[in-house]
Amino acid sequence: MDGEDGFAVHDVVSVLSSPNRDYLIRNNGNQVKITSLRGKKLGLYFSASWCGPCRRFTPELVEVYNALSLKGDFEITFVSADEDDEMFKEYFSEMPWLAIPFSDSDTRDHLDELFRVSGIPHLVIIGENGKVLTDSGVEIIREYGVEGFPFTPERIKELKEQEEVAKREQSLRSILVSDSRDFVISANGMKVSSVAMLFIA
C-alpha cells in the first residue's frame, strides 16, 4: 500500500516476522517480540561485515542510536547480507539494536526485494504508522546525526533551510570562532584574537 507521497505503508509485524518466528534477536541471544515495535520509529539497517563502507558507517549509527534510544520511541533492526553465521555474529556483536536471525534468509531476502536494496549500507526509516519516511537514512545520519530525528521529510526540509540561512548569514567570525575558542593560531604559533581577525580581513 502506498501513502499520499508515494512512499509505501507497511505492517511492521508482518514484514519482519515469518510463519515460525514472531521475534527478533539481540546480540546477547535474547529474543524480543516484534509486536513491541508497534508505535515506534524503525530503522531497517541493511549491512554486512565484508562491506568497508558499512564498517565505517556502523559506529556513526551506533552513536545516533544510543542517543535516541533513551527516548524509547526509536529502534533499529539489522538485516544482514553476511555470508555465514560466524561473520554475522562477529559484526552483530558491535551493534546495540535488534536483528533478523541469520538463519531466516527468506525474510532477509524478502526485505531486500521489498525495499529495493541495490547497495549497502542502506537504511530505511519507517514511521510509527508503518509509513516509509525515507530510504536515504544513511545520508541523513551522515549529514545530520541526531539532529535529523524524527527523520521526517519535514524535518529534513527544515534542516536544509537552516543550512541555507546559515550560509547566507555567515561571517568570517562565525566560520573561525567556536563557543570554546575565540582565536586562531598564526603561522608563528601566536594566538590571534577574533577581534584582530576582523581587522585583518
MDTraj code that builds the backbone (N, CA, C; nanometers):
import mdtraj as md
import numpy as np

residues = "MET ASP GLY GLU ASP GLY PHE ALA VAL HIS ASP VAL VAL SER VAL LEU SER SER PRO ASN ARG ASP TYR LEU ILE ARG ASN ASN GLY ASN GLN VAL LYS ILE THR SER LEU ARG GLY LYS LYS LEU GLY LEU TYR PHE SER ALA SER TRP CYS GLY PRO CYS ARG ARG PHE THR PRO GLU LEU VAL GLU VAL TYR ASN ALA LEU SER LEU LYS GLY ASP PHE GLU ILE THR PHE VAL SER ALA ASP GLU ASP ASP GLU MET PHE LYS GLU TYR PHE SER GLU MET PRO TRP LEU ALA ILE PRO PHE SER ASP SER ASP THR ARG ASP HIS LEU ASP GLU LEU PHE ARG VAL SER GLY ILE PRO HIS LEU VAL ILE ILE GLY GLU ASN GLY LYS VAL LEU THR ASP SER GLY VAL GLU ILE ILE ARG GLU TYR GLY VAL GLU GLY PHE PRO PHE THR PRO GLU ARG ILE LYS GLU LEU LYS GLU GLN GLU GLU VAL ALA LYS ARG GLU GLN SER LEU ARG SER ILE LEU VAL SER ASP SER ARG ASP PHE VAL ILE SER ALA ASN GLY MET LYS VAL SER SER VAL ALA MET LEU PHE ILE ALA".split()
xyz = np.array([
    [0.0843, -0.1184, 0.0000],
    [0.0000, 0.0000, 0.0000],
    [0.0886, 0.1245, 0.0000],
    [0.0540, 0.2231, -0.0835],
    [0.1330, 0.3461, -0.0911],
    [0.0649, 0.4595, -0.0177],
    [0.1477, 0.5464, 0.0438],
    [0.0970, 0.6669, 0.1072],
    [0.0744, 0.7748, 0.0023],
    [0.0265, 0.8900, 0.0461],
    [-0.0046, 1.0002, -0.0453],
    [0.1173, 1.0475, -0.1241],
    [0.2374, 1.0403, -0.0642],
    [0.3565, 1.0902, -0.1325],
    [0.4315, 0.9813, -0.2087],
    [0.3699, 0.8647, -0.2235],
    [0.4325, 0.7565, -0.2986],
    [0.5126, 0.6601, -0.2141],
    [0.5443, 0.6970, -0.0895],
    [0.6156, 0.6045, -0.0019],
    [0.5177, 0.5001, 0.0508],
    [0.5629, 0.3773, 0.0584],
    [0.4775, 0.2675, 0.0997],
    [0.4478, 0.2704, 0.2491],
    [0.3358, 0.2054, 0.2856],
    [0.2988, 0.1864, 0.4253],
    [0.3009, 0.0360, 0.4509],
    [0.3660, -0.0049, 0.5597],
    [0.3824, -0.1477, 0.5894],
    [0.3334, -0.1811, 0.7293],
    [0.2847, -0.3014, 0.7446],
    [0.2592, -0.3548, 0.8782],
    [0.3917, -0.4154, 0.9241],
    [0.4587, -0.3466, 1.0127],
    [0.5935, -0.3844, 1.0550],
    [0.5978, -0.5279, 1.1077],
    [0.4964, -0.5674, 1.1825],
    [0.4953, -0.7022, 1.2408],
    [0.4960, -0.8084, 1.1311],
    [0.4111, -0.7926, 1.0300],
    [0.4060, -0.8952, 0.9251],
    [0.5300, -0.8906, 0.8355],
    [0.5875, -0.7721, 0.8161],
    [0.7065, -0.7589, 0.7322],
    [0.8283, -0.8248, 0.7970],
    [0.8416, -0.8133, 0.9295],
    [0.9606, -0.8639, 0.9981],
    [0.9486, -1.0071, 1.0487],
    [0.8276, -1.0607, 1.0526],
    [0.8108, -1.1966, 1.1069],
    [0.8046, -1.2990, 0.9939],
    [0.8054, -1.4234, 1.0317],
    [0.7904, -1.5334, 0.9367],
    [0.6912, -1.6321, 0.9977],
    [0.6456, -1.7320, 0.9216],
    [0.5450, -1.8243, 0.9754],
    [0.5858, -1.8913, 1.1067],
    [0.7160, -1.9147, 1.1269],
    [0.7585, -1.9815, 1.2511],
    [0.8456, -1.8936, 1.3402],
    [0.8377, -1.7588, 1.3211],
    [0.9160, -1.6686, 1.4060],
    [0.8401, -1.5376, 1.4265],
    [0.8182, -1.5014, 1.5536],
    [0.7493, -1.3759, 1.5866],
    [0.8391, -1.2867, 1.6716],
    [0.9703, -1.3057, 1.6598],
    [1.0655, -1.2322, 1.7429],
    [1.1861, -1.1893, 1.6605],
    [1.2609, -1.0927, 1.7159],
    [1.3924, -1.0520, 1.6656],
    [1.4919, -1.0872, 1.7747],
    [1.6206, -1.0761, 1.7449],
    [1.7210, -1.1119, 1.8459],
    [1.8104, -0.9934, 1.8791],
    [1.8653, -0.9968, 2.0013],
    [1.9707, -0.9039, 2.0430],
    [2.1035, -0.9784, 2.0318],
    [2.2146, -0.9032, 2.0367],
    [2.3439, -0.9696, 2.0193],
    [2.3828, -1.0579, 2.1378],
    [2.3062, -1.0513, 2.2475],
    [2.3316, -1.1422, 2.3601],
    [2.2458, -1.2685, 2.3502],
    [2.1722, -1.2816, 2.2393],
    [2.0892, -1.4001, 2.2172],
    [1.9458, -1.3862, 2.2641],
    [1.9151, -1.2813, 2.3409],
    [1.7780, -1.2614, 2.3885],
    [1.6835, -1.2346, 2.2725],
    [1.5608, -1.2836, 2.2885],
    [1.4580, -1.2616, 2.1878],
    [1.3678, -1.1463, 2.2302],
    [1.3243, -1.0681, 2.1308],
    [1.2343, -0.9547, 2.1553],
    [1.1159, -0.9704, 2.0615],
    [0.9953, -0.9691, 2.1161],
    [0.8745, -0.9836, 2.0340],
    [0.8654, -0.8682, 1.9344],
    [0.8344, -0.9001, 1.8107],
    [0.8218, -0.7980, 1.7065],
    [0.7085, -0.7013, 1.7393],
    [0.6064, -0.7494, 1.8061],
    [0.4934, -0.6617, 1.8406],
    [0.5365, -0.5446, 1.9287],
    [0.6513, -0.5575, 1.9979],
    [0.6987, -0.4481, 2.0838],
    [0.7443, -0.3269, 2.0020],
    [0.7565, -0.3428, 1.8700],
    [0.7990, -0.2323, 1.7841],
    [0.6820, -0.1439, 1.7419],
    [0.5608, -0.1895, 1.7667],
    [0.4445, -0.1082, 1.7275],
    [0.4494, 0.0271, 1.7971],
    [0.4205, 0.1331, 1.7202],
    [0.4197, 0.2681, 1.7771],
    [0.5565, 0.3328, 1.7853],
    [0.6606, 0.2658, 1.7320],
    [0.7963, 0.3227, 1.7329],
    [0.8401, 0.3536, 1.5910],
    [0.9331, 0.4476, 1.5793],
    [1.0015, 0.4662, 1.4521],
    [1.1007, 0.3508, 1.4396],
    [1.1179, 0.3015, 1.3180],
    [1.2028, 0.1844, 1.2982],
    [1.2993, 0.2070, 1.1829],
    [1.4269, 0.1798, 1.2081],
    [1.5264, 0.1802, 1.1017],
    [1.5567, 0.0374, 1.0622],
    [1.5516, 0.0077, 0.9340],
    [1.5942, -0.1225, 0.8833],
    [1.7333, -0.1020, 0.8241],
    [1.8322, -0.1634, 0.8883],
    [1.9713, -0.1405, 0.8512],
    [2.0249, -0.2599, 0.7723],
    [2.0391, -0.2405, 0.6412],
    [2.0916, -0.3429, 0.5521],
    [2.2427, -0.3230, 0.5448],
    [2.3179, -0.4246, 0.5883],
    [2.4615, -0.4072, 0.6043],
    [2.5285, -0.5443, 0.6080],
    [2.6617, -0.5458, 0.6033],
    [2.7361, -0.6722, 0.6103],
    [2.8783, -0.6461, 0.6577],
    [2.9360, -0.7453, 0.7219],
    [3.0707, -0.7296, 0.7783],
    [3.1772, -0.7145, 0.6709],
    [3.1545, -0.7707, 0.5509],
    [3.2551, -0.7647, 0.4449],
    [3.2547, -0.6314, 0.3699],
    [3.1611, -0.5439, 0.4029],
    [3.1418, -0.4171, 0.3317],
    [3.2149, -0.3043, 0.4044],
    [3.3230, -0.2524, 0.3441],
    [3.4024, -0.1462, 0.4059],
    [3.3208, -0.0222, 0.4428],
    [3.2401, 0.0329, 0.3487],
    [3.1586, 0.1495, 0.3837],
    [3.0621, 0.1211, 0.4999],
    [3.0127, -0.0030, 0.5094],
    [2.9245, -0.0406, 0.6208],
    [3.0018, -0.0354, 0.7522],
    [3.1229, -0.0897, 0.7526],
    [3.2023, -0.0928, 0.8759],
    [3.2343, 0.0492, 0.9224],
    [3.2500, 0.1415, 0.8264],
    [3.2763, 0.2813, 0.8640],
    [3.1497, 0.3508, 0.9129],
    [3.0347, 0.3159, 0.8549],
    [2.9102, 0.3832, 0.8909],
    [2.8503, 0.3315, 1.0219],
    [2.8654, 0.2039, 1.0515],
    [2.8022, 0.1447, 1.1694],
    [2.8336, 0.2206, 1.2991],
    [2.9593, 0.2590, 1.3270],
    [2.9846, 0.3348, 1.4514],
    [2.9079, 0.4678, 1.4567],
    [2.8906, 0.5340, 1.3410],
    [2.8121, 0.6580, 1.3379],
    [2.6668, 0.6291, 1.3768],
    [2.6141, 0.5201, 1.3222],
    [2.4759, 0.4828, 1.3504],
    [2.4600, 0.4418, 1.4968],
    [2.5588, 0.3721, 1.5521],
    [2.5556, 0.3329, 1.6939],
    [2.5466, 0.4570, 1.7822],
    [2.6250, 0.5589, 1.7489],
    [2.6258, 0.6821, 1.8282],
    [2.4868, 0.7483, 1.8266],
    [2.4262, 0.7579, 1.7092],
    [2.2926, 0.8183, 1.6964],
    [2.1893, 0.7326, 1.7688],
    [2.1979, 0.6014, 1.7494],
    [2.1027, 0.5101, 1.8142],
    [2.1098, 0.5220, 1.9663],
    [2.2312, 0.5233, 2.0200],
    [2.2473, 0.5316, 2.1651],
    [2.1861, 0.6596, 2.2211],
    [2.2005, 0.7693, 2.1475],
    [2.1426, 0.8963, 2.1919],
    [1.9905, 0.8931, 2.1831],
    [1.9370, 0.8348, 2.0748],
    [1.7919, 0.8366, 2.0539],
    [1.7182, 0.7266, 2.1292],
    [1.7844, 0.6157, 2.1581],
    [1.7153, 0.5038, 2.2229],
    [1.6723, 0.5381, 2.3649],
    [1.7336, 0.6408, 2.4225],
    [1.6930, 0.6841, 2.5574],
    [1.5485, 0.7322, 2.5589],
    [1.5014, 0.7841, 2.4436],
    [1.3632, 0.8323, 2.4342],
    [1.2636, 0.7162, 2.4298],
    [1.3099, 0.5997, 2.3850],
    [1.2249, 0.4810, 2.3833],
    [1.1314, 0.4681, 2.2652],
    [1.1396, 0.5608, 2.1675],
    [1.0469, 0.5514, 2.0546],
    [1.1178, 0.5281, 1.9217],
    [1.2429, 0.4795, 1.9281],
    [1.3192, 0.4527, 1.8060],
    [1.3937, 0.3210, 1.8221],
    [1.3851, 0.2359, 1.7197],
    [1.4546, 0.1071, 1.7228],
    [1.5127, 0.0813, 1.5847],
    [1.6171, 0.0010, 1.5806],
    [1.6794, -0.0389, 1.4536],
    [1.6808, -0.1903, 1.4469],
    [1.6605, -0.2427, 1.3268],
    [1.6721, -0.3867, 1.3034],
    [1.7751, -0.4097, 1.1935],
    [1.8743, -0.4899, 1.2243],
    [1.9816, -0.5248, 1.1315],
    [1.9336, -0.6354, 1.0380],
    [1.9479, -0.6096, 0.9071],
    [1.9153, -0.7091, 0.8046],
    [2.0480, -0.7436, 0.7381],
    [2.1041, -0.8561, 0.7748],
    [2.2401, -0.8911, 0.7351],
    [2.2501, -0.9433, 0.5922],
    [2.3591, -0.9035, 0.5258],
    [2.3943, -0.9606, 0.3958],
    [2.5235, -1.0414, 0.4099],
    [2.5521, -1.0845, 0.5328],
    [2.6720, -1.1645, 0.5550],
    [2.6588, -1.3023, 0.4920],
    [2.7736, -1.3667, 0.4742],
    [2.7744, -1.4937, 0.4023],
    [2.7710, -1.6156, 0.4929],
    [2.8026, -1.5963, 0.6203],
    [2.7898, -1.7096, 0.7125],
    [2.7584, -1.6587, 0.8526],
    [2.7158, -1.7509, 0.9372],
    [2.6687, -1.7174, 1.0707],
    [2.7782, -1.6566, 1.1576],
    [2.9016, -1.7047, 1.1429],
    [3.0119, -1.6516, 1.2241],
    [3.0388, -1.5049, 1.1923],
    [3.0399, -1.4711, 1.0622],
    [3.0603, -1.3316, 1.0211],
    [2.9469, -1.2449, 1.0740],
    [2.8242, -1.2970, 1.0646],
    [2.7072, -1.2254, 1.1155],
    [2.7230, -1.1971, 1.2649],
    [2.7562, -1.2996, 1.3426],
    [2.7665, -1.2849, 1.4884],
    [2.8764, -1.1864, 1.5274],
    [2.9899, -1.1954, 1.4595],
    [3.1019, -1.1059, 1.4912],
    [3.0615, -0.9608, 1.4658],
    [2.9984, -0.9346, 1.3526],
    [2.9581, -0.7977, 1.3166],
    [2.8431, -0.7496, 1.4054],
    [2.7461, -0.8360, 1.4280],
    [2.6297, -0.8002, 1.5096],
    [2.6703, -0.7692, 1.6540],
    [2.7819, -0.8267, 1.6997],
    [2.8268, -0.8015, 1.8375],
    [2.8622, -0.6539, 1.8600],
    [2.8848, -0.5792, 1.7506],
    [2.9175, -0.4364, 1.7602],
    [2.7919, -0.3488, 1.7637],
    [2.6746, -0.4105, 1.7526],
    [2.5504, -0.3347, 1.7367],
    [2.4616, -0.3476, 1.8605],
    [2.4076, -0.2357, 1.9108],
    [2.3223, -0.2405, 2.0305],
    [2.1739, -0.2631, 1.9998],
    [2.1395, -0.2856, 1.8751],
    [1.9983, -0.2976, 1.8375],
    [1.9597, -0.4412, 1.8059],
    [1.8480, -0.4583, 1.7386],
    [1.7915, -0.5893, 1.7081],
    [1.8373, -0.6394, 1.5716],
    [1.8080, -0.7675, 1.5433],
    [1.8415, -0.8231, 1.4113],
    [1.7418, -0.9325, 1.3741],
    [1.7248, -0.9494, 1.2434],
    [1.6576, -1.0682, 1.1906],
    [1.7567, -1.1830, 1.2131],
    [1.7143, -1.2955, 1.2700],
    [1.8090, -1.4065, 1.2874],
    [1.8749, -1.4432, 1.1540],
    [2.0033, -1.4731, 1.1570],
    [2.0757, -1.5059, 1.0340],
    [2.0137, -1.6272, 0.9646],
    [1.9610, -1.7189, 1.0435],
    [1.9028, -1.8412, 0.9863],
    [1.7790, -1.8137, 0.9010],
    [1.7162, -1.6975, 0.9169],
    [1.5939, -1.6660, 0.8419],
    [1.6282, -1.5901, 0.7135],
    [1.6924, -1.6614, 0.6212],
    [1.7344, -1.5978, 0.4960],
    [1.6155, -1.5587, 0.4091],
    [1.5026, -1.6310, 0.4206],
    [1.3850, -1.5964, 0.3402],
    [1.3360, -1.4562, 0.3730],
    [1.3265, -1.4237, 0.5016],
    [1.2805, -1.2900, 0.5418],
    [1.3824, -1.1853, 0.5006],
    [1.5104, -1.2139, 0.5184],
    [1.6133, -1.1166, 0.4795],
    [1.6077, -1.0890, 0.3289],
    [1.5924, -1.1955, 0.2498],
    [1.5819, -1.1781, 0.1043],
    [1.4556, -1.1004, 0.0668],
    [1.3454, -1.1325, 0.1348],
    [1.2187, -1.0624, 0.1083],
    [1.2317, -0.9126, 0.1377],
    [1.2977, -0.8774, 0.2490],
    [1.3164, -0.7368, 0.2842],
    [1.4037, -0.6651, 0.1812],
    [1.5075, -0.7332, 0.1324],
    [1.5921, -0.6756, 0.0267],
    [1.5074, -0.6382, -0.0949],
    [1.4195, -0.7289, -0.1345],
    [1.3339, -0.7042, -0.2507],
    [1.2301, -0.5964, -0.2220],
    [1.1632, -0.6083, -0.1077],
    [1.0558, -0.5163, -0.0709],
    [1.1035, -0.3717, -0.0665],
    [1.2248, -0.3508, -0.0140],
    [1.2770, -0.2150, -0.0001],
    [1.3783, -0.1797, -0.1092],
    [1.3823, -0.2625, -0.2138],
    [1.4638, -0.2357, -0.3336],
    [1.6082, -0.1990, -0.2985],
    [1.6694, -0.2824, -0.2176],
    [1.8077, -0.2568, -0.1739],
    [1.9024, -0.2940, -0.2877],
    [1.9740, -0.1942, -0.3393],
    [2.0656, -0.2205, -0.4502],
    [2.2113, -0.2058, -0.4088],
    [2.2342, -0.1536, -0.2891],
    [2.3705, -0.1395, -0.2385],
    [2.3659, -0.1183, -0.0884],
    [2.4766, -0.1480, -0.0216],
    [2.4827, -0.1295, 0.1237],
    [2.6036, -0.0436, 0.1573],
    [2.5999, 0.0282, 0.2702],
    [2.4937, 0.0293, 0.3712],
    [2.3685, 0.0998, 0.3198],
    [2.2546, 0.0537, 0.3675],
    [2.1252, 0.1093, 0.3270],
    [2.0382, 0.1141, 0.4517],
    [1.9777, 0.2287, 0.4769],
    [1.8953, 0.2456, 0.5965],
    [1.7599, 0.3027, 0.5569],
    [1.6558, 0.2224, 0.5790],
    [1.5187, 0.2645, 0.5539],
    [1.4585, 0.3015, 0.6891],
    [1.3932, 0.4183, 0.6965],
    [1.3313, 0.4590, 0.8221],
    [1.1806, 0.4611, 0.8048],
    [1.1133, 0.3895, 0.8941],
    [0.9683, 0.3725, 0.8890],
    [0.9073, 0.4427, 1.0104],
    [0.8013, 0.5184, 0.9865],
    [0.7342, 0.5907, 1.0942],
    [0.6492, 0.5008, 1.1814],
    [0.5959, 0.5590, 1.2885],
    [0.5148, 0.4844, 1.3853],
    [0.3929, 0.4190, 1.3210],
    [0.3455, 0.4788, 1.2126],
    [0.2254, 0.4283, 1.1452],
    [0.2576, 0.3283, 1.0343],
    [0.3846, 0.2914, 1.0203],
    [0.4241, 0.1950, 0.9176],
    [0.4609, 0.2573, 0.7843],
    [0.4531, 0.3891, 0.7755],
    [0.4853, 0.4580, 0.6501],
    [0.6358, 0.4788, 0.6381],
    [0.6901, 0.4478, 0.5205],
    [0.8326, 0.4718, 0.4962],
    [0.8551, 0.6227, 0.4922],
    [0.9408, 0.6719, 0.5837],
    [0.9728, 0.8145, 0.5888],
    [1.0834, 0.8492, 0.4902],
    [1.1819, 0.7603, 0.4794],
    [1.2926, 0.7812, 0.3861],
    [1.3661, 0.6500, 0.3617],
    [1.4221, 0.6382, 0.2427],
    [1.5129, 0.5266, 0.2158],
    [1.6556, 0.5804, 0.1999],
    [1.6752, 0.7042, 0.2446],
    [1.8073, 0.7689, 0.2407],
    [1.8617, 0.7900, 0.3820],
    [1.8336, 0.6959, 0.4704],
    [1.8742, 0.7100, 0.6100],
    [2.0239, 0.7234, 0.6305],
    [2.1028, 0.6532, 0.5484],
    [2.2491, 0.6606, 0.5629],
    [2.2957, 0.8041, 0.5403],
    [2.2479, 0.8657, 0.4333],
    [2.2875, 1.0034, 0.4013],
    [2.2406, 1.1002, 0.5101],
    [2.1189, 1.0799, 0.5597],
    [2.0646, 1.1688, 0.6632],
    [2.1462, 1.1583, 0.7918],
    [2.1784, 1.0354, 0.8331],
    [2.2585, 1.0160, 0.9552],
    [2.3969, 1.0771, 0.9373],
    [2.4578, 1.0544, 0.8212],
    [2.5920, 1.1099, 0.7969],
    [2.5905, 1.2619, 0.8023],
    [2.4866, 1.3219, 0.7458],
    [2.4820, 1.4681, 0.7366],
    [2.4329, 1.5355, 0.8643],
    [2.3310, 1.4774, 0.9276],
    [2.2663, 1.5468, 1.0391],
    [2.2765, 1.4762, 1.1738],
    [2.3093, 1.3473, 1.1750],
    [2.3174, 1.2745, 1.3013],
    [2.1867, 1.2809, 1.3778],
    [2.1959, 1.3005, 1.5095],
    [2.0785, 1.3057, 1.5968],
    [1.9847, 1.4195, 1.5568],
    [2.0411, 1.5274, 1.5027],
    [1.9592, 1.6430, 1.4626],
    [1.8550, 1.6063, 1.3581],
    [1.8789, 1.4992, 1.2833],
    [1.7840, 1.4576, 1.1799],
    [1.6552, 1.3978, 1.2332],
    [1.6566, 1.3558, 1.3599],
    [1.5372, 1.2945, 1.4201],
    [1.4242, 1.3965, 1.4230],
    [1.3027, 1.3598, 1.3895],
    [1.2459, 1.2257, 1.3711],
    [1.2538, 1.1712, 1.2286],
    [1.3434, 1.2239, 1.1468],
    [1.3732, 1.1729, 1.0127],
    [1.2568, 1.1873, 0.9145],
    [1.1661, 1.2769, 0.9430],
    [1.0536, 1.3007, 0.8519],
    [1.0999, 1.3924, 0.7389],
    [1.0317, 1.3881, 0.6248],
    [1.0664, 1.4814, 0.5163],
    [1.0601, 1.6272, 0.5631],
    [0.9647, 1.6572, 0.6516],
    [0.9511, 1.7932, 0.7036],
    [1.0751, 1.8352, 0.7833],
    [1.1258, 1.7440, 0.8659],
    [1.2447, 1.7747, 0.9477],
    [1.3669, 1.7965, 0.8586],
    [1.3833, 1.7139, 0.7566],
    [1.4990, 1.7273, 0.6676],
    [1.4894, 1.8588, 0.5908],
    [1.3686, 1.8946, 0.5468],
    [1.3482, 2.0225, 0.4780],
    [1.3854, 2.1390, 0.5703],
    [1.3421, 2.1306, 0.6952],
    [1.3726, 2.2344, 0.7938],
    [1.5242, 2.2493, 0.8130],
    [1.5953, 2.1364, 0.8228],
    [1.7408, 2.1405, 0.8414],
    [1.8108, 2.2001, 0.7201],
    [1.7633, 2.1648, 0.6005],
    [1.8220, 2.2201, 0.4776],
    [1.7996, 2.3712, 0.4704],
    [1.6806, 2.4154, 0.5115],
    [1.6521, 2.5592, 0.5124],
    [1.7420, 2.6316, 0.6122],
    [1.7650, 2.5705, 0.7297],
    [1.8549, 2.6299, 0.8293],
    [1.9967, 2.6431, 0.7737],
    [2.0400, 2.5409, 0.6973],
    [2.1734, 2.5451, 0.6356],
    [2.1834, 2.6615, 0.5374],
    [2.0779, 2.6788, 0.4575],
    [2.0778, 2.7877, 0.3594],
    [2.0860, 2.9233, 0.4280],
    [2.0087, 2.9406, 0.5349],
    [2.0116, 3.0664, 0.6109],
    [2.1513, 3.0880, 0.6686],
    [2.2095, 2.9836, 0.7257],
    [2.3431, 2.9948, 0.7855],
    [2.4470, 3.0334, 0.6801],
    [2.4352, 2.9762, 0.5601],
    [2.5302, 3.0105, 0.4525],
    [2.5178, 3.1570, 0.4133],
    [2.3932, 3.2040, 0.4024],
    [2.3705, 3.3433, 0.3618],
    [2.4197, 3.4418, 0.4678],
    [2.4087, 3.4016, 0.5950],
    [2.4389, 3.4942, 0.7038],
    [2.5752, 3.4722, 0.7682],
    [2.6568, 3.3845, 0.7092],
    [2.7846, 3.3559, 0.7731],
    [2.8832, 3.4711, 0.7575],
    [2.9730, 3.4790, 0.8533],
    [3.0787, 3.5794, 0.8514],
    [3.2098, 3.5084, 0.8805],
    [3.3180, 3.5809, 0.8652],
    [3.4491, 3.5233, 0.8977],
    [3.4505, 3.4766, 1.0427],
    [3.3918, 3.5560, 1.1298],
    [3.3878, 3.5207, 1.2713],
    [3.3076, 3.3924, 1.2943],
    [3.1927, 3.3798, 1.2290],
    [3.1090, 3.2607, 1.2509],
    [3.1762, 3.1347, 1.1979],
    [3.2636, 3.1499, 1.0981],
    [3.3339, 3.0347, 1.0416],
    [3.4510, 2.9917, 1.1310],
    [3.5251, 3.0889, 1.1835],
    [3.6504, 3.0584, 1.2535],
    [3.6394, 3.0477, 1.4048],
    [3.5318, 3.1002, 1.4633],
    [3.5200, 3.1042, 1.6092],
    [3.4176, 3.0014, 1.6550],
    [3.4467, 2.9387, 1.7690],
    [3.3513, 2.8441, 1.8279],
    [3.3198, 2.8885, 1.9705],
    [3.2270, 2.8166, 2.0355],
    [3.1909, 2.8507, 2.1738],
    [3.3105, 2.8391, 2.2689],
    [3.4011, 2.7484, 2.2382],
    [3.5134, 2.7243, 2.3302],
    [3.6420, 2.7969, 2.2897],
    [3.6397, 2.8654, 2.1740],
    [3.7636, 2.9283, 2.1262],
    [3.7299, 3.0535, 2.0467],
    [3.7926, 3.1655, 2.0808],
    [3.7684, 3.2893, 2.0056],
    [3.8987, 3.3409, 1.9445],
    [3.9859, 3.2485, 1.9000],
    [4.1129, 3.2866, 1.8398],
    [4.1521, 3.1821, 1.7364],
    [4.2481, 3.2178, 1.6527],
    [4.3126, 3.1225, 1.5620],
    [4.4622, 3.1292, 1.5898],
    [4.5355, 3.0327, 1.5380],
    [4.6813, 3.0288, 1.5577],
    [4.7481, 3.0764, 1.4289],
    [4.8385, 3.1720, 1.4416],
    [4.9108, 3.2224, 1.3243],
    [5.0235, 3.1260, 1.2872],
    [5.0890, 3.1535, 1.1758],
    [5.1971, 3.0668, 1.1275],
    [5.3113, 3.0561, 1.2278],
    [5.3339, 3.1612, 1.3087],
    [5.4433, 3.1566, 1.4060],
    [5.3978, 3.1035, 1.5423],
    [5.2731, 3.0497, 1.5498],
    [5.2246, 2.9888, 1.6731],
    [5.1570, 3.0835, 1.7691],
    [5.1420, 3.2096, 1.7321],
    [5.0777, 3.3080, 1.8196],
    [4.9253, 3.2983, 1.8062],
    [4.8563, 3.3236, 1.9174],
    [4.7102, 3.3298, 1.9150],
    [4.6685, 3.4653, 1.8593],
    [4.5773, 3.4628, 1.7626],
    [4.5238, 3.5865, 1.7063],
    [4.3772, 3.5930, 1.7454],
    [4.3385, 3.6975, 1.8165],
    [4.2004, 3.7068, 1.8658],
    [4.1028, 3.7305, 1.7514],
    [3.9774, 3.6975, 1.7760],
    [3.8740, 3.7144, 1.6747],
    [3.8565, 3.8617, 1.6397],
    [3.8792, 3.9514, 1.7340],
    [3.8683, 4.0948, 1.7065],
    [3.9759, 4.1350, 1.6055],
    [4.0980, 4.0880, 1.6274],
    [4.2091, 4.1188, 1.5344],
    [4.1814, 4.0604, 1.3958],
    [4.1183, 3.9440, 1.3897],
    [4.0863, 3.8818, 1.2610],
    [3.9963, 3.9717, 1.1788],
    [3.9013, 4.0385, 1.2434],
    [3.8088, 4.1248, 1.1724],
    [3.8833, 4.2397, 1.1050],
    [3.9879, 4.2921, 1.1717],
    [4.0654, 4.3998, 1.1139],
    [4.1554, 4.3493, 1.0009],
    [4.2084, 4.2272, 1.0182],
    [4.2935, 4.1686, 0.9145],
    [4.2119, 4.1440, 0.7883],
    [4.0886, 4.0945, 0.8071],
    [4.0022, 4.0641, 0.6937],
    [3.9655, 4.1931, 0.6210],
])
top = md.Topology()
chain = top.add_chain()
for i, resn in enumerate(residues, 1):
    res = top.add_residue(resn, chain, resSeq=i)
    for name in ("N", "CA", "C"):
        top.add_atom(name, md.element.get_by_symbol(name[0]), res)
traj = md.Trajectory(xyz[None], top)
